[in-house]
Amino acid sequence: MQLSRREFLQMMAVASVAGFPLSGLAGSHGRNLYDVPRYGNVSLLHYTDCHGQLNPVYFREPNINIGVAGMRNQPPHLVGEALLKHFGIDPGGRKAHAFTYLDFVAGAEEYGRVGGFAHLSTLVKQLKASRPGALLLDGGDTWGGGTGTGVWTNAQDMVDAQKILTSDVMTGHWEFTYGADRVMEVVENDYAAAGIDFVAQNVTDVDWGDQIFKPYVIREINGVNVAIIGQAFPYTPIANPRFKVAQWSFGIRPDDMQRQVNAARAEGAEIVVALSHNGMDVDLKMAGMVEGLDAIFGGHTHDGVPAPTPVKTPDGGTCLVMNAGSNSKFLGVMDFDFRDGKIQGWKYHLLPVFSNLIDPDPEMQRYIDTMRNQEVTFDGETFNMQEKLSEELAVADTLLFRRGNFNGTFDQLIVDALVEQLDAQIAFSPGFRWGTTVLPGMPITFEHVMDQTGLTYPAATRNVMTGSMIKTILEDVADNLFHEDPFFQQGGDMVRIGGLKYAIDPTKGIGERILEMEFDGKPLDPDREYVVAGWASVQEDPAGDTGRKIWDVVAEYLRDKKTIRIDNLNEPVVKGIGEDNLGYVPTDKSMF
């Protein structure tokens, strides 16, 4: 009997669910990507920062991820060929496509979409079946920052998906943008009923300092007591609206982390790990400050790092720090060999989830299809979610992406829309890391717009600012991103800008990084007033609220334009980092 390649892959994927190895064609250059033999006796699976993406997507990794001070040219601040060389990945294959931006369009056309909860679910079930007792750790940013269904269902779309995925332990960040009441409703009802523990040692009551959530949980895996300590995003009330969690206090709190490690050890924990949403630079610093911590499963910065970074702890031990990317694109697999009272060895795999190599889990796929096809009422309008998301607004004549320290092409689209639709001179768009990629020739759908803008505070604003005020804002954001001390990096990338050109020196101090600001071919006048459009203000009643939501602004712009081509990306001139910085490849050299 002659089988087509598609039929063969489907047969292999179905066999995998029954306990057989996944497709032998899954690996780069013929190696089996998903044939991961069990090692040791304690296994932890980890995904993070899926940002509500239930279906497979395209997602381009960054060509700009600049490291400063001690993080210069160190993981995760390696891009493209430098990343491949550091981790020993062959160029030109499936894994090279997963971990880098290199030849992205050609790779996407050859290897297909990544992620998808139905495909992730098949892989999780396969690995749990081969590793009895394995736990699935969810690093947060699961509910929000990036989908229409999340906004329209108040995150119930992802909560129900987590149950089917068999998530075990979770921490949070964008979850908090749905508000304290909604978070507690889910934790006390949905999660409690499903056996999902929400842990966050660094979230306390503003007035009394009481823990809001469990700081940690101890789970027994094959006779070994494993503690998972939660570390929610420490700068939530600064990077996101404070009014959403007005009575909760956050922070990095390494001293409190040490106390929780000690408490867990005293309670009988034999392996202690942190489930963190700090961002990898922060995790690396914290790992070197805390005794008795064996590993940190990190998130927030969306870094797909193929291997853990070992960090020496104050007591002479080693803490393994890892980060598992975003958009359901990767699944981390950590196997520990624990014997005679200590970890004897470990093996780690960060598996790219290629949707054309793994059959979707039928239960999860049915759920996703049914959920998306329901009618909802939002802002007084009743509509079918799938129909609304499927609207084709325009066609992409160039690659549209968001990921990197500065403007991506989809960011450029957003700021162009703000300038034109709101009759502004300059536009700001937040340096969010979430947002899916659109290939050249693809229709730009309303779903793509929601992937980039779907959040719970979407007001589009129009204000007047002086040139000096604009510079102050840019300096503040640059310090959040490029401060030499990771504990002062508050998350996100550089604000995206339309209508204004500038240069930046990430190696300078605050007030000295932003250079050569130019508007309309002339130096920005510090005393002149400029009309500035923006969105996602963290204020409850943002100044200059136009009454329009950002997704409507962008959708209307796309309907008008019909075709989108971006040849001249408004990327700043980067100075001071040196020609040998392995985290910087200008976008015009990586794409156009």
C-alpha positions as CSV (number, residue, x, y, z in Angstrom):
1,M,0.0,0.0,0.0
2,Q,1.4,3.4,-1.0
3,L,1.0,6.1,1.6
4,S,1.3,9.9,1.0
5,R,3.6,11.8,3.3
6,R,0.6,13.4,4.9
7,E,-1.1,10.1,5.5
8,F,2.1,8.6,7.0
9,L,2.5,11.6,9.4
10,Q,-1.1,11.3,10.5
11,M,-0.7,7.6,11.1
12,M,2.5,8.1,13.1
13,A,0.8,10.9,15.2
14,V,-2.2,8.7,16.0
15,A,0.2,5.9,17.0
16,S,2.0,8.3,19.3
17,V,-1.2,8.9,21.4
18,A,-1.4,5.1,21.8
19,G,2.0,5.1,23.4
20,F,4.2,4.6,20.3
21,P,7.0,7.0,19.5
22,L,6.0,10.2,17.6
23,S,6.8,10.5,14.0
24,G,10.3,9.5,13.0
25,L,10.4,12.3,10.4
26,A,10.0,15.0,13.2
27,G,13.6,15.9,13.6
28,S,16.0,18.2,11.8
29,H,18.1,16.4,9.3
30,G,16.3,13.1,10.0
31,R,16.7,13.0,13.8
32,N,13.6,12.3,15.7
33,L,12.6,15.5,17.4
34,Y,10.1,14.0,19.8
35,D,11.8,10.7,20.7
36,V,12.9,11.8,24.2
37,P,13.7,8.7,26.3
38,R,12.8,8.9,29.9
39,Y,15.7,9.7,32.2
40,G,15.8,9.5,36.0
41,N,12.7,9.5,38.2
42,V,11.4,13.1,38.5
43,S,10.1,14.9,35.4
44,L,8.8,18.4,35.0
45,L,7.2,19.7,31.8
46,H,7.0,23.5,31.3
47,Y,5.4,25.9,28.9
48,T,4.9,29.6,29.3
49,D,3.7,32.9,27.7
50,C,1.3,31.2,25.3
51,H,-0.7,34.5,25.4
52,G,-4.0,32.8,24.7
53,Q,-2.9,31.2,21.4
54,L,-5.0,28.1,21.1
55,N,-4.5,27.5,17.4
56,P,-1.2,27.0,15.6
57,V,0.5,30.2,14.5
58,Y,3.5,31.6,12.8
59,F,5.9,33.3,15.2
60,R,9.2,34.9,14.2
61,E,12.0,35.0,16.8
62,P,13.9,38.3,17.3
63,N,16.9,39.6,15.4
64,I,17.5,42.2,18.1
65,N,17.8,41.1,21.8
66,I,20.6,43.3,23.1
67,G,22.3,42.4,26.3
68,V,24.2,45.0,28.3
69,A,26.8,44.9,31.1
70,G,27.2,41.3,32.4
71,M,24.5,40.0,30.1
72,R,26.3,41.1,26.9
73,N,26.7,38.2,24.5
74,Q,25.3,35.8,27.0
75,P,22.0,33.7,26.7
76,P,19.3,34.8,26.2
77,H,20.9,37.8,24.3
78,L,22.0,35.8,21.3
79,V,20.2,35.9,18.0
80,G,20.5,34.1,14.7
81,E,23.7,32.5,13.8
82,A,25.3,33.3,17.2
83,L,22.5,31.4,19.0
84,L,22.9,28.4,16.7
85,K,26.7,28.3,17.2
86,H,26.4,28.7,21.0
87,F,24.0,25.8,21.4
88,G,25.4,23.6,18.7
89,I,22.4,23.6,16.4
90,D,22.9,22.9,12.7
91,P,21.9,25.8,10.5
92,G,19.2,25.5,7.9
93,G,17.0,22.8,9.5
94,R,13.8,22.6,11.5
95,K,15.3,23.4,14.8
96,A,17.2,26.4,13.4
97,H,13.9,27.7,12.1
98,A,12.3,27.3,15.5
99,F,14.9,29.1,17.5
100,T,15.9,31.9,15.2
101,Y,14.6,34.5,12.6
102,L,17.0,33.2,9.9
103,D,15.3,32.8,6.5
104,F,12.0,32.9,8.3
105,V,9.6,33.1,5.5
106,A,11.2,30.2,3.6
107,G,11.3,28.2,6.8
108,A,7.7,28.9,7.7
109,E,6.6,27.9,4.2
110,E,8.6,24.6,4.5
111,Y,7.9,23.7,8.1
112,G,4.5,25.2,8.7
113,R,2.9,26.7,11.8
114,V,3.9,26.1,15.4
115,G,2.1,25.6,18.6
116,G,-1.6,25.1,19.1
117,F,-3.1,23.7,22.3
118,A,-4.5,20.6,20.5
119,H,-1.0,19.7,19.3
120,L,0.6,20.7,22.6
121,S,-1.9,18.5,24.4
122,T,-1.0,15.4,22.3
123,L,2.7,16.0,23.2
124,V,2.0,16.6,26.9
125,K,-0.1,13.4,27.1
126,Q,2.6,11.4,25.3
127,L,5.3,12.6,27.7
128,K,3.2,12.2,30.8
129,A,2.4,8.6,29.7
130,S,6.1,7.9,29.4
131,R,7.0,9.7,32.6
132,P,4.6,8.6,35.4
133,G,4.0,11.3,37.9
134,A,5.3,14.1,35.6
135,L,3.9,17.6,36.4
136,L,3.0,20.3,33.8
137,L,4.1,23.7,34.9
138,D,2.4,26.8,33.4
139,G,4.6,29.9,33.7
140,G,1.8,32.4,33.2
141,D,0.7,34.9,30.5
142,T,-1.7,32.2,29.6
143,W,-5.0,34.1,29.7
144,G,-4.2,37.4,28.2
145,G,-2.3,39.8,26.2
146,G,-3.3,38.9,22.7
147,T,-6.6,37.3,21.6
148,G,-10.1,38.2,20.8
149,T,-11.6,35.1,22.5
150,G,-9.7,36.0,25.7
151,V,-11.2,39.5,25.8
152,W,-14.7,38.4,24.8
153,T,-14.9,35.4,27.2
154,N,-13.2,37.1,30.2
155,A,-10.4,34.6,29.8
156,Q,-12.7,31.5,30.2
157,D,-11.4,30.3,26.9
158,M,-7.9,29.6,28.4
159,V,-9.1,28.5,31.8
160,D,-11.1,25.7,30.3
161,A,-8.2,24.8,27.9
162,Q,-5.8,24.5,30.9
163,K,-8.0,21.9,32.5
164,I,-8.0,19.8,29.3
165,L,-4.2,20.3,28.9
166,T,-3.8,18.8,32.5
167,S,-1.9,21.8,33.8
168,D,-0.7,21.1,37.4
169,V,0.9,24.3,38.8
170,M,0.8,27.9,37.6
171,T,2.0,31.4,38.3
172,G,0.9,34.7,36.7
173,H,1.3,38.0,35.0
174,W,-1.2,39.1,32.3
175,E,-3.8,37.1,34.2
176,F,-3.8,40.0,36.7
177,T,-5.0,42.4,34.0
178,Y,-8.4,40.8,34.2
179,G,-8.6,42.1,37.8
180,A,-8.2,40.7,41.3
181,D,-11.8,39.5,41.6
182,R,-11.7,37.5,38.3
183,V,-8.3,36.0,39.2
184,M,-9.6,34.8,42.6
185,E,-12.8,33.6,41.1
186,V,-10.9,31.3,38.8
187,V,-8.3,30.2,41.4
188,E,-11.0,29.4,44.0
189,N,-13.4,27.6,41.7
190,D,-12.1,26.4,38.3
191,Y,-8.5,25.7,39.4
192,A,-9.5,24.2,42.8
193,A,-11.9,21.8,41.1
194,A,-9.3,20.8,38.5
195,G,-6.4,20.4,41.0
196,I,-4.4,23.3,39.5
197,D,-2.3,25.1,42.1
198,F,-1.7,28.9,41.5
199,V,1.4,29.8,43.4
200,A,3.1,33.2,43.9
201,Q,5.3,33.9,46.9
202,N,5.8,37.5,46.0
203,V,2.2,38.8,45.9
204,T,0.9,40.1,49.3
205,D,-1.9,42.3,50.7
206,V,-1.0,46.0,50.5
207,D,-2.2,46.7,54.1
208,W,-1.3,43.6,56.1
209,G,1.4,41.8,54.0
210,D,-0.6,38.6,54.0
211,Q,0.1,36.1,51.2
212,I,-2.6,36.3,48.5
213,F,-1.8,32.9,47.0
214,K,0.0,29.8,48.1
215,P,3.8,30.6,48.0
216,Y,4.6,27.0,47.1
217,V,3.2,23.6,46.7
218,I,4.9,20.2,47.4
219,R,4.0,17.4,45.0
220,E,5.3,13.8,45.4
221,I,6.7,12.3,42.2
222,N,7.7,8.6,42.4
223,G,8.5,8.9,46.1
224,V,10.4,12.2,45.8
225,N,9.0,15.4,47.4
226,V,9.2,18.3,44.9
227,A,8.5,21.9,45.9
228,I,7.4,24.4,43.2
229,I,7.6,28.0,44.4
230,G,5.7,30.6,42.5
231,Q,7.2,33.9,41.4
232,A,4.7,36.2,39.6
233,F,5.8,39.1,37.5
234,P,7.2,41.5,40.0
235,Y,6.4,44.8,38.2
236,T,2.8,44.0,37.4
237,P,1.4,47.3,39.0
238,I,3.9,49.4,37.0
239,A,3.8,47.7,33.6
240,N,0.1,47.1,33.8
241,P,-2.9,48.9,35.4
242,R,-2.5,49.3,39.1
243,F,-6.2,49.8,39.6
244,K,-6.8,46.2,38.4
245,V,-5.0,44.8,41.5
246,A,-5.1,47.9,43.8
247,Q,-4.8,45.9,47.1
248,W,-2.0,43.6,46.0
249,S,1.7,44.3,46.4
250,F,4.3,42.7,44.1
251,G,8.1,42.7,43.9
252,I,11.2,40.5,43.2
253,R,11.8,39.7,46.9
254,P,14.8,37.4,46.8
255,D,14.9,37.4,50.6
256,D,11.4,36.1,50.7
257,M,12.3,33.5,48.1
258,Q,15.1,32.3,50.3
259,R,12.6,32.0,53.2
260,Q,10.2,30.0,51.1
261,V,13.0,27.7,50.0
262,N,14.0,27.1,53.6
263,A,10.3,26.5,54.6
264,A,9.8,24.0,51.8
265,R,13.0,22.2,52.7
266,A,11.9,22.1,56.4
267,E,8.6,20.6,55.3
268,G,10.4,17.7,53.6
269,A,11.0,19.0,50.0
270,E,13.9,17.1,48.4
271,I,14.0,19.1,45.1
272,V,13.0,22.7,45.1
273,V,12.3,24.7,41.9
274,A,10.9,28.1,41.2
275,L,8.2,28.7,38.6
276,S,9.0,32.2,37.6
277,H,7.7,35.1,35.5
278,N,10.6,37.4,36.3
279,G,12.3,37.4,32.9
280,M,15.5,35.5,32.3
281,D,18.0,38.2,33.3
282,V,16.3,38.6,36.6
283,D,16.1,34.8,37.1
284,L,19.9,34.5,36.5
285,K,20.6,37.1,39.1
286,M,18.2,35.7,41.6
287,A,19.6,32.2,41.1
288,G,22.9,33.4,42.4
289,M,21.4,34.8,45.5
290,V,19.3,32.0,46.9
291,E,20.6,28.8,48.5
292,G,18.9,25.5,48.1
293,L,17.1,26.3,44.8
294,D,17.7,23.6,42.2
295,A,16.1,25.1,39.1
296,I,14.2,28.1,37.8
297,F,11.6,27.5,35.1
298,G,11.3,31.0,33.7
299,G,9.0,33.1,31.5
300,H,8.1,36.7,30.6
301,T,10.9,37.6,28.2
302,H,9.7,35.0,25.6
303,D,13.3,33.6,25.2
304,G,13.4,30.2,23.6
305,V,16.7,29.0,25.1
306,P,17.6,25.5,24.0
307,A,19.6,24.6,27.2
308,P,19.6,25.7,30.8
309,T,22.2,28.1,32.2
310,P,23.9,26.8,35.3
311,V,24.3,29.4,38.1
312,K,26.4,28.9,41.2
313,T,24.4,29.5,44.4
314,P,25.9,31.0,47.6
315,D,26.2,27.6,49.2
316,G,28.3,26.2,46.3
317,G,25.4,24.4,44.7
318,T,24.0,24.9,41.2
319,C,20.7,26.3,40.0
320,L,19.6,25.6,36.5
321,V,17.9,28.6,34.8
322,M,15.7,28.0,31.7
323,N,13.1,29.9,29.6
324,A,10.6,28.2,27.3
325,G,9.7,30.7,24.7
326,S,6.1,31.8,24.0
327,N,2.9,31.2,22.0
328,S,2.7,27.5,22.8
329,K,5.7,27.1,20.5
330,F,7.9,25.1,22.9
331,L,7.5,22.5,25.6
332,G,10.4,22.1,28.1
333,V,11.1,18.7,29.5
334,M,13.4,18.4,32.5
335,D,14.3,15.0,33.9
336,F,16.1,14.7,37.2
337,D,17.8,11.5,38.5
338,F,17.2,11.8,42.3
339,R,18.9,9.2,44.4
340,D,20.6,8.9,47.8
341,G,19.2,12.2,49.0
342,K,20.4,14.4,46.1
343,I,20.1,15.1,42.3
344,Q,22.6,12.8,40.6
345,G,22.0,14.1,37.1
346,W,19.6,15.8,34.8
347,K,18.7,16.0,31.1
348,Y,16.7,18.8,29.5
349,H,15.0,19.2,26.1
350,L,13.2,22.3,24.8
351,L,10.9,20.8,22.1
352,P,9.5,23.0,19.3
353,V,5.9,22.1,18.7
354,F,5.4,21.8,15.0
355,S,1.7,21.4,14.3
356,N,2.2,19.5,11.0
357,L,4.2,16.8,12.8
358,I,1.8,16.1,15.7
359,D,-1.9,15.2,15.3
360,P,-4.2,17.4,17.4
361,D,-5.7,15.9,20.5
362,P,-9.3,15.2,19.6
363,E,-10.7,16.4,22.9
364,M,-8.8,19.7,22.9
365,Q,-9.6,20.3,19.2
366,R,-13.3,19.8,19.8
367,Y,-13.2,22.2,22.7
368,I,-11.3,24.9,20.7
369,D,-13.7,24.6,17.7
370,T,-16.8,24.7,19.8
371,M,-15.6,27.6,22.0
372,R,-14.6,29.7,19.0
373,N,-17.9,29.1,17.3
374,Q,-20.1,30.5,20.1
375,E,-22.0,33.7,20.1
376,V,-21.0,36.4,22.7
377,T,-22.1,39.8,23.6
378,F,-19.4,42.4,24.0
379,D,-19.8,46.2,24.3
380,G,-23.5,45.8,23.4
381,E,-22.8,43.9,20.2
382,T,-23.7,40.2,19.8
383,F,-21.6,38.2,17.3
384,N,-20.2,34.8,16.5
385,M,-16.5,34.9,17.5
386,Q,-15.2,32.7,14.6
387,E,-17.0,34.8,12.0
388,K,-15.7,38.1,13.5
389,L,-12.2,36.8,13.8
390,S,-12.2,35.5,10.2
391,E,-12.9,38.9,8.6
392,E,-10.2,39.6,6.0
393,L,-9.2,43.3,6.3
394,A,-6.3,43.6,3.9
395,V,-3.4,41.6,2.4
396,A,0.2,41.6,3.7
397,D,2.6,42.4,0.9
398,T,5.5,42.1,3.4
399,L,6.3,40.0,6.5
400,L,4.5,41.4,9.5
401,F,5.9,40.5,12.9
402,R,6.4,41.8,16.4
403,R,9.4,40.6,18.5
404,G,12.6,42.4,19.4
405,N,13.8,45.4,21.3
406,F,12.5,47.9,18.7
407,N,9.8,48.3,16.1
408,G,8.6,45.2,14.3
409,T,6.7,45.6,11.0
410,F,3.4,44.9,12.7
411,D,4.3,47.5,15.3
412,Q,4.9,49.9,12.3
413,L,1.5,49.1,11.0
414,I,-0.1,50.0,14.3
415,V,1.7,53.3,14.7
416,D,1.0,54.2,11.1
417,A,-2.7,53.5,11.8
418,L,-2.7,55.7,14.9
419,V,-1.1,58.6,13.1
420,E,-3.5,58.5,10.2
421,Q,-6.7,57.5,12.0
422,L,-6.3,59.9,15.0
423,D,-4.8,62.8,13.0
424,A,-1.6,62.8,15.0
425,Q,2.0,63.7,14.3
426,I,3.7,61.1,16.5
427,A,2.4,57.7,17.7
428,F,3.5,55.4,20.6
429,S,2.7,51.7,20.8
430,P,3.8,49.6,23.8
431,G,6.8,47.3,23.5
432,F,4.7,44.2,24.0
433,R,6.4,40.9,23.1
434,W,3.2,39.1,22.3
435,G,1.7,39.1,18.8
436,T,1.7,36.6,16.0
437,T,3.4,36.8,12.6
438,V,1.7,37.2,9.2
439,L,3.5,35.9,6.1
440,P,3.7,37.9,2.8
441,G,0.7,37.2,0.6
442,M,-1.6,36.2,3.6
443,P,-4.8,38.0,4.3
444,I,-4.6,40.1,7.5
445,T,-7.6,39.1,9.5
446,F,-9.4,40.7,12.4
447,E,-7.9,37.8,14.4
448,H,-4.4,39.0,13.5
449,V,-5.3,42.4,14.8
450,M,-6.6,41.0,18.1
451,D,-3.5,38.9,18.4
452,Q,-1.6,42.2,18.5
453,T,-4.0,44.4,20.5
454,G,-6.4,42.2,22.5
455,L,-6.1,43.3,26.1
456,T,-8.4,44.6,28.8
457,Y,-7.4,48.3,28.6
458,P,-7.5,49.1,24.8
459,A,-8.4,52.8,24.8
460,A,-6.8,54.8,21.9
461,T,-5.6,58.2,23.1
462,R,-4.6,61.5,21.6
463,N,-2.7,64.1,23.6
464,V,-0.4,67.1,23.2
465,M,3.2,66.6,24.5
466,T,6.3,68.8,24.4
467,G,9.5,67.5,22.8
468,S,11.1,67.4,26.3
469,M,8.3,65.3,27.6
470,I,8.6,62.9,24.7
471,K,12.3,62.5,25.4
472,T,11.7,61.9,29.1
473,I,9.2,59.1,28.2
474,L,11.7,57.4,25.9
475,E,14.5,57.7,28.4
476,D,12.4,56.1,31.1
477,V,11.4,53.2,28.9
478,A,15.0,52.7,27.7
479,D,16.1,52.5,31.4
480,N,13.5,49.8,32.1
481,L,14.9,47.8,29.2
482,F,18.7,48.5,29.3
483,H,19.5,49.1,33.0
484,E,22.7,47.3,33.8
485,D,21.1,45.8,37.0
486,P,18.4,43.2,35.9
487,F,16.4,43.9,39.1
488,F,15.6,47.4,37.7
489,Q,14.4,46.1,34.3
490,Q,10.7,46.3,34.5
491,G,9.8,44.2,31.4
492,G,8.7,44.8,27.9
493,D,10.8,46.2,25.0
494,M,11.3,49.7,23.7
495,V,8.1,51.7,23.0
496,R,7.3,51.5,19.3
497,I,7.3,54.9,17.6
498,G,5.8,56.4,14.5
499,G,6.6,59.8,13.0
500,L,9.7,60.3,15.1
501,K,13.3,59.2,14.4
502,Y,16.0,58.8,17.0
503,A,19.2,57.1,17.9
504,I,19.9,55.1,21.1
505,D,23.0,54.1,23.1
506,P,21.9,51.2,25.4
507,T,25.2,51.3,27.2
508,K,24.6,54.9,28.7
509,G,22.8,55.8,31.9
510,I,19.3,57.2,32.3
511,G,18.9,60.5,30.6
512,E,21.7,59.9,28.2
513,R,20.5,57.0,26.0
514,I,18.2,58.8,23.6
515,L,20.0,60.8,20.9
516,E,19.4,62.7,17.7
517,M,15.6,62.9,17.9
518,E,14.1,64.2,14.7
519,F,10.6,65.1,13.5
520,D,9.8,66.0,9.9
521,G,13.5,66.2,9.0
522,K,14.3,68.6,11.8
523,P,15.6,68.2,15.4
524,L,12.8,67.6,17.9
525,D,12.1,71.0,19.6
526,P,12.0,70.4,23.4
527,D,9.6,73.4,23.8
528,R,7.3,72.7,20.9
529,E,4.0,70.8,21.4
530,Y,3.3,67.8,19.3
531,V,0.1,65.8,18.9
532,V,0.8,62.2,20.1
533,A,-1.5,59.2,19.7
534,G,-1.1,56.0,21.8
535,W,-3.0,53.2,23.4
536,A,-2.9,50.8,26.4
537,S,-2.6,53.6,29.0
538,V,-2.3,52.0,32.5
539,Q,-4.6,54.8,33.9
540,E,-8.2,53.9,34.8
541,D,-9.4,57.0,32.9
542,P,-6.7,57.8,30.4
543,A,-6.1,61.4,29.4
544,G,-7.1,62.0,25.8
545,D,-9.3,59.0,25.5
546,T,-10.7,59.2,22.0
547,G,-13.5,56.7,22.8
548,R,-12.1,54.3,20.2
549,K,-10.5,50.9,20.9
550,I,-7.1,50.2,19.3
551,W,-8.4,47.2,17.4
552,D,-11.1,49.2,15.8
553,V,-8.5,51.9,14.8
554,V,-6.2,49.4,13.2
555,A,-9.0,47.4,11.5
556,E,-10.4,50.6,10.0
557,Y,-6.9,51.6,8.7
558,L,-6.5,48.1,7.1
559,R,-9.9,48.2,5.4
560,D,-8.9,51.6,3.9
561,K,-5.5,50.5,2.7
562,K,-6.3,47.0,1.3
563,T,-2.6,46.1,0.9
564,I,0.2,46.6,3.5
565,R,3.8,46.8,2.5
566,I,6.5,48.1,4.9
567,D,9.9,48.6,3.3
568,N,11.3,51.3,5.6
569,L,11.0,50.2,9.2
570,N,11.3,53.1,11.7
571,E,14.1,51.4,13.6
572,P,16.4,53.6,15.7
573,V,20.1,53.9,15.0
574,V,21.8,51.9,17.7
575,K,25.1,53.1,19.0
576,G,27.7,52.1,21.6
577,I,27.1,48.4,21.7
578,G,30.0,47.4,19.5
579,E,30.1,45.6,16.2
580,D,30.6,42.2,18.0
581,N,27.3,42.4,20.0
582,L,25.7,38.9,19.3
583,G,22.2,40.1,20.2
584,Y,21.9,42.7,17.4
585,V,21.3,42.3,13.7
586,P,19.6,45.3,12.1
587,T,16.2,44.4,10.7
588,D,17.0,45.6,7.2
589,K,19.9,43.0,7.1
590,S,17.7,40.2,8.6
591,M,14.6,40.6,6.5
592,F,14.6,43.0,3.5
